[in-house]
Amino acid sequence: MKPLLEIEHLNKSFGGIKAVNSCSFIVPHGKIVGLIGPNGAGKTTVFNLVTGFLSSDSGKIKLDGVSLVGMSPDRIARMGISRTFQMIRLFPHMTVIDNMMLAIKNEREGLFDAVFRIPPLSTEEKHNEERCMEMLEYVGLETKKHEKAKNLSYGQQKLLEIARALIADPEILLLDEPAAGVNLTMLKKIGDLLKKLRSQGKTILIIEHNMEFIMNLCDTVVVLDYGQEIAVGAPHQVRKNKKVLDAYLGNIDVKIVT
């Protein structure tokens, strides 16, 4: 089976500095792949290139065999890629359900309609709201639907971001540090959610600095350093790789549950 996402010899420079340097890796269908490395290794830049927020200098990006190079972020999203960002991008003064409704709006409805819609809801909007509620239940936020997003805990806001990214039923989900800054209880909840998604056939590419979290979650780990992959493999293999130890992990004690 061909991989869902293919990155081949991808390059991006900023002012002569190579942010991504001939980077190549694949993301198979139905797997969780971790993208790790030191700060400045090019991880988020790779995400921005894949999702069309940046244009590559050269290289190939393919989703299910179709080139994404040159496509706009909107078109890439319609192709089946959803993502979250390091910095939470919610509407803090809007309710949880309205944040979800904004994520599901079709092309015929603009942001003004989503924010200032006047009841009664149309049949389509009612259907959309039902879908939003199903997704909130999926991530465990159904009881928070009328809460303003700003009143959620940081971890709950992370879950809401994931729910918003999932509402389009993407082919692949790109998560940029979903576990950063959350407590241990929420960390387990996010991990269990991602494992559930994988068990249901979802494909995930994840950036994360919590090594114990990533090593116990991912099927494959890709390690970047200076914009180039220096190791690709199963977590237990990557953990012992000398290049990875020298560049990133060092003496970090990572417990891998088998």
N, C-alpha and C positions, 0 to 999 in steps of 0.2 A: 504493500500500500504506500502510495506517495505521501510525503508529509503534508500537513495542512498549511504550515507557514515555512517558507524557505528564505533564508538570508544568505546571499552569496557575494563575497568580496565587496561588502558595503563600505563606502568611504564618505567622510564628511569632515571638512576643515573649517576652522574659524580663524581668520587672520593668520594663516600659515600654520596654525596648530592643529594637528590631527586629533579630532575628537573621537572619530570612528575610523579605524585603520584596517581595511581589508577584512572586515568581520564576517564570519560565516558560521551559521548553525541552522538547525531545523527544529521545528516543533511538531511532533507527531499528533495525529488525531487522538483525542481522548486522554491526553497526558497532561501532567503539570510539569512545566519546565521552569527552573529557577535561573534568573540572570543576576549574578552577584559580582562583586569586585569593589575595590577601594573607591572612595569619593573621587569623582572626576574621571572614572574609568570609561565613561561613555554610555552607561546603561540607559539613562533617561533620553539621551540623544538617539539611541537606537529606537526607543519607543516613539519618539517624535518623528523619526524617519518612516517607520512602519505605518504610522497613522496619518502621515501627510502634513503634519505641522511644520516639518522641515523638508527641504528638497535635498536629496543625496547628490554628491558630486559624481559618483559612479557606483556601479554595483546593481544587484538584482534583489527585488523583494517580490515574492509571489505568495498569493493566497489560493490554495487549492489549484495551483498551476497557472493562475492568472496574474500577470504583472500589475503591481500597484504603483509603480514608479510614474510620477507625474500626475497622479490622481489627487483631487482635493480631499480634505478631511471628511467632508460630508459624503462624498461618493465612496470613500473607503469604509466609512461607517455603514453605508447601505450594502456594501459588499459582505459585511459580517464581522467587523472588528469593533469591539467596544473597549473603552479603557477608563481607568481612574487615574488621578494625579497625586503627586506627593502632597500638595496643598489641597485641602478639601474644597470642592467647588459646589457648594450648596447655596440656596437662597435662604439665609438665616432667619429672616422675618416671616417666611412662609411656612405653612404646615408641612408635615411629612408627606401627606397624601398629595398636596399641591406640588411639592418638589417632584414627586413621582409622575404626576400628570404632565409636568413640563418636559420630562424625559421621553414621554410617549407621543407627543404631539406629531401629527402627520404633516406632510408638506402643505396641505391646504389651510392649516391653522398656524398663525404666527405667535410669537411670544406675547404680544398684546392680548390676544384672545385667551391664551393660557392663563395669564396673570389676572386679567380683568373679566373673565367669563361671567355671564349673568345667568342665574337659574331661570327656568328649568334646564337641566342638562339635555343635550341631544341624545339620541339612541346610541350614537357612536361614542360619545363622551361617557355614557353610563357603562358601555362595554369596556372602554379604556380604564375607567375607575375600578371596575371589577378585576381587570388584569393587574392593576397596580396593587390592589388589596391582596391578591394571590401572591404577588412577589414579596410584599411586606410580611405576609405570613411565612413565606419561605425562609426569610432571613430573621424572623422572630421579632418584627417591629410592628405587628398589627395593632397592638394596644396603644401605640404612640401616634396613630395616624392623624390625630387632631393637634398634636404638640407642634410648636414651632421648632424648626430644625435647630435653632440656636440653643434650645433648652435640652437637647439630647446630650448624653455624655459623648466624649470624644470617640469612644469605641462604637457607640450607636450611630454616630455620624459616619463613621467608616462603613458600617453595615448598610446605611442608607445609600452611600455612594455606590457600593457594590450592587445593591438592588436596582438603582437607576441604570447602571451599566448593563444589567441582565435583562431589563424590560424589553429590549429589542430582540431578544433571543439570538445573541451573536454566535457566529461560528467559533470565535476565539475571544477570550477575555484577557486584556492586558492590565495587570494590577501593579501600580507603582507604590511600593511600601505600604501595603494595607494593614500591616501589623505594627507599624511604627507608633510608639507613644501610647499603646493600650496596655491595660493591666492583664495579669495572667489569666483571669477568668474570661475576659474578652478575647485574648489571644487564642485560647482553646476553642472558643465559639467560632472565631473566624477560620481557624484551621479545620474544624469539623465541617463548616459550611463548604469550604473549598474541596474537601474530600468527598462530600456528598455530590457536589457538582461534577466531579470527575467520575464518580460511580454512575452518574446519569449520562455520561458521554461527552461532557463539556471539556473543552481544551483551554488551558490556562498558561499564560506566560507571566511570571511574577518577578518583580524586583523586590528584594528585601535584605536588610542588614542583620536581622535576627537569625544567626546561623543555626541554632538548634531548631527553630521553627522551620526554616527552609530545608534543612537536611532531613527532617522527619516528614516532610510534606511532599517533596518533589520526586518525580520519577527520574529526571535528568537535571543536572546542574551545569550551566555554562558560566565560566569564570572569565571576566574581562579585565584586562590591565592595559592602560594606555590605548584604549579603543579597539583592542584585538583580543580574540579569544585565546586563552593560554591553556585551557583545559575544558573538556566536555566529557561527561560521564555520569554514572550513578553516584549518589551522594557519598557512599563509602569509598569509592575510588577517588573522587575529587578531593575528599578530606585528607587523603594520604599523598596527594600529588606534591612533589617538591616545589614546583613552580608556584603553586597556589599557596603553599605554606610560606614561601619567601615573600610573595607579593601581597598577601592578604590575611590569611588565617593565622599565621604565626603560631603562637602558643595558645590560641583560643581552645578551650576544652568544650568540644561539641559531643553531646551524648546522642547517638543515633539508636533509635528504638527499632529492633528487628522483630 
